[in-house]
Amino acid sequence: MKKELRLAVAYNVYFPEFDFEFHPSEELVEDMAREVYEALNSAGYWVTLIPLEKNLFEFFERMKREGIDVVINLCEGYLNQSRFEAAIAAVYEMLNLPFTGNDSRALAICQDKFKTKAILRAFGLPTPRGQLVGSPEEKVNLPFPLIVKPGCEDASVGINLNSVVDNEEALRIKIEEIVKNYQQPALVEEFIDGREFNVALLGIEGQGVQALPVSEIDFSSLPENTPRICCYEAKWFEDHELYRATPPVCPARINERLRRKLQSLAVAAFKAMGCRDYARVDMRLSPRGEAYILEVNPNPDVSLNAGYARALKAASLPYHKFWEILINNALERKRKSRWKKEVAWPYIALDSSREQILINLMERATHTSRKGGRW
């Protein structure tokens, strides 16, 4: 099987010149891709790196030329735009190309933090009260303290120590900053001032989802009067004092009852959001012992020094074995696909005209609807 499979580790290239500020989290995606490549190559797989640069058609055309069987999808956007993360997955789906990680629907929904909260609440899962605000003039009907963050970003982009506010003036300033810099509404949430945990989850086709050991962010070394949050600087700048003051602890030093509670909530959130393969759920524990789900992160950072890999190690699951599970998941989904062999299309000719591509996709949609399939 290893010798027969042709794998591609796909990742998006970061272009600093397109950003209003430098985001190391985006630049490090290439390092993560190389770590995955080395792990699979060392395990005996045929594998290649395929970067998503400025030419989108060339990216997919290369997969066709290489005869790729499964894509290890590490693409987190396109041209520095995280909102295109789900779009890349959607193209894999239209091409009927097996890929690891979450599908386009889960990626799109989870990126919208406010919609994620609405779905979690609909499933009866606890999440802090929040409000989506499009301008500093809008009235916010939530009690202080609050935390303000971009409504549709990930990796703690847009979150710093000024994100936690306790008065109207600070609130308005932060809302204006987010709306102006990120061109999107701000999510204003109740700030749960307590311990912060996260749970990595692993889905296995036909077997369900497994919660890995709980991790905690240790805030005990933060300077006095500093908000207890894991902001962008604390997460990505290794030489920053906030990075050193917020070390992760995995497994978390918690009792069995709390561990089961957090893992149970994480699994429920994974299922509610339609996730598959892998995700991470971030949570807070209030001083009264109430757990709140902050975010559901599909396709989280899987670098060797990141939280997910740390949880894999705590669970005694080798890094390459994790990727083998995801590769098998992708192949199993392909096997069970409604697009049967006798009606399977070849790759779209990406060097064709836009009109030809549109006709090809319309033909697929028409056939799928006739067969009662889901487009």
Secondary structure as the mmCIF struct_conf table of DSSP 4:
data_model
#
loop_
_struct_conf.conf_type_id
_struct_conf.id
_struct_conf.beg_label_comp_id
_struct_conf.beg_label_asym_id
_struct_conf.beg_label_seq_id
_struct_conf.end_label_comp_id
_struct_conf.end_label_asym_id
_struct_conf.end_label_seq_id
TURN_TY1_P TURN_TY1_P1 LYS A 2 GLU A 4
STRN STRN1 ARG A 6 ASN A 12
HELX_LH_PP_P HELX_LH_PP_P1 VAL A 13 TYR A 14
HELX_RH_3T_P HELX_RH_3T_P1 PRO A 16 PHE A 18
BEND BEND1 PHE A 20 GLU A 21
HELX_RH_AL_P HELX_RH_AL_P1 PRO A 24 GLU A 27
TURN_TY1_P TURN_TY1_P2 LEU A 28 LEU A 28
HELX_RH_AL_P HELX_RH_AL_P2 VAL A 29 SER A 42
TURN_TY1_P TURN_TY1_P3 ALA A 43 GLY A 44
STRN STRN2 TRP A 46 LEU A 52
BEND BEND2 LYS A 54 LYS A 54
HELX_RH_AL_P HELX_RH_AL_P3 LEU A 56 GLU A 66
TURN_TY1_P TURN_TY1_P4 GLY A 67 GLY A 67
BEND BEND3 ASP A 69 ASP A 69
STRN STRN3 VAL A 70 ASN A 73
STRN STRN4 TYR A 78 TYR A 78
TURN_TY1_P TURN_TY1_P5 LEU A 79 ASN A 80
STRN STRN5 GLN A 81 GLN A 81
HELX_RH_3T_P HELX_RH_3T_P2 SER A 82 PHE A 84
HELX_RH_AL_P HELX_RH_AL_P4 GLU A 85 MET A 94
TURN_TY1_P TURN_TY1_P6 LEU A 95 ASN A 96
STRN STRN6 PHE A 99 PHE A 99
BEND BEND4 THR A 100 GLY A 101
HELX_RH_AL_P HELX_RH_AL_P5 SER A 104 GLN A 111
BEND BEND5 ASP A 112 ASP A 112
HELX_RH_AL_P HELX_RH_AL_P6 LYS A 113 ALA A 122
TURN_TY1_P TURN_TY1_P7 PHE A 123 GLY A 124
STRN STRN7 GLY A 130 VAL A 133
BEND BEND6 GLY A 134 SER A 135
TURN_TY1_P TURN_TY1_P8 PRO A 136 GLU A 137
BEND BEND7 GLU A 138 GLU A 138
BEND BEND8 LEU A 142 LEU A 142
HELX_LH_PP_P HELX_LH_PP_P2 PRO A 143 PRO A 143
BEND BEND9 PHE A 144 PRO A 145
STRN STRN8 LEU A 146 PRO A 150
TURN_TY1_P TURN_TY1_P9 GLY A 151 CYS A 152
TURN_TY1_P TURN_TY1_P10 ALA A 155 GLY A 158
HELX_RH_3T_P HELX_RH_3T_P3 LEU A 161 SER A 163
STRN STRN9 VAL A 164 VAL A 165
BEND BEND10 ASN A 167 ASN A 167
HELX_RH_AL_P HELX_RH_AL_P7 GLU A 168 TYR A 182
BEND BEND11 GLN A 183 GLN A 184
HELX_LH_PP_P HELX_LH_PP_P3 PRO A 185 PRO A 185
STRN STRN10 ALA A 186 GLU A 190
BEND BEND12 GLY A 194 GLY A 194
STRN STRN11 ARG A 195 ILE A 204
TURN_TY1_P TURN_TY1_P11 GLU A 205 GLN A 207
STRN STRN12 GLY A 208 ILE A 217
TURN_TY1_P TURN_TY1_P12 SER A 220 SER A 221
BEND BEND13 LEU A 222 LEU A 222
HELX_LH_PP_P HELX_LH_PP_P4 PRO A 223 PRO A 223
TURN_TY1_P TURN_TY1_P13 GLU A 224 ASN A 225
HELX_RH_AL_P HELX_RH_AL_P8 TYR A 232 TRP A 236
TURN_TY1_P TURN_TY1_P14 GLU A 238 ASP A 239
BEND BEND14 HIS A 240 HIS A 240
HELX_RH_AL_P HELX_RH_AL_P9 GLU A 241 ARG A 244
TURN_TY1_P TURN_TY1_P15 ALA A 245 ALA A 245
BEND BEND15 THR A 246 THR A 246
STRN STRN13 PRO A 248 VAL A 249
BEND BEND16 CYS A 250 PRO A 251
BEND BEND17 ARG A 253 ARG A 253
HELX_RH_AL_P HELX_RH_AL_P10 GLU A 256 ALA A 272
TURN_TY1_P TURN_TY1_P16 MET A 273 GLY A 274
BEND BEND18 ASP A 277 ASP A 277
STRN STRN14 TYR A 278 LEU A 285
TURN_TY1_P TURN_TY1_P17 PRO A 287 ARG A 288
BEND BEND19 GLY A 289 GLY A 289
STRN STRN15 ALA A 291 PRO A 298
BEND BEND20 ASN A 299 ASN A 299
TURN_TY1_P TURN_TY1_P18 LEU A 304 ASN A 305
BEND BEND21 ALA A 306 ALA A 306
HELX_RH_AL_P HELX_RH_AL_P11 GLY A 307 ALA A 314
TURN_TY1_P TURN_TY1_P19 ALA A 315 SER A 316
HELX_RH_AL_P HELX_RH_AL_P12 TYR A 319 ARG A 335
TURN_TY1_P TURN_TY1_P20 LYS A 336 LYS A 336
BEND BEND22 ARG A 338 TRP A 339
HELX_RH_3T_P HELX_RH_3T_P4 LYS A 341 VAL A 343
TURN_TY1_P TURN_TY1_P21 LEU A 350 ASP A 351
BEND BEND23 SER A 352 SER A 352
HELX_RH_AL_P HELX_RH_AL_P13 ARG A 354 ARG A 370
TURN_TY1_P TURN_TY1_P22 LYS A 371 GLY A 372
#
